Structure formats: C-alpha cells, structure tokens
Amino acid sequence: MAHDQITVDAQLLHQLFLRDTKDEALAKLLESVLNQILQAQATEQLRAEPYERTEERQGYRNGTYPHQLT
C-alpha cells in the first residue's frame, strides 16, 4: 500500500479545542480524512490521478464525489 499524505484544515483543528463545536468539528475532520483515503485508494487502484491519461491506467473514475458522514 502506498503512503499518502493527509491534509487537515487548520480551522477544523482549531474548532476541536472549542467547547461548543467539538463534536461537529470531529465529525468534519473524520469526514475529510475518510474522503482523502477513498480518493487515494481510487488512485492506487486505477494507477492514475483524476483526469490523468497514462498507459498504466486500469479503469475510469465514473461519478466520484465527496461523501458526507452521517
């Protein structure tokens, strides 16, 4: 498995330390991380970034979108 870098919004990190928005911020942080993992897995599976055309490409990214955590 490839090692990918997860980026985190500084505003979400700041909200984790505020009393009133802690649960909502944690949910948004988890959602962001999971969506990045899904994108990385799709890239690894297809052997190509979105819209990248290469000889090694193994398929298509039909209809991908960020998923909302419920």
Secondary structure, DSSP 4 states (H G I P E B T S, - for coil): ---------HHHHHHHTSSTTHHHHHHHHHHHHHHHHHHHHHHHHHTS-TT---TT-----TT--PPPP-
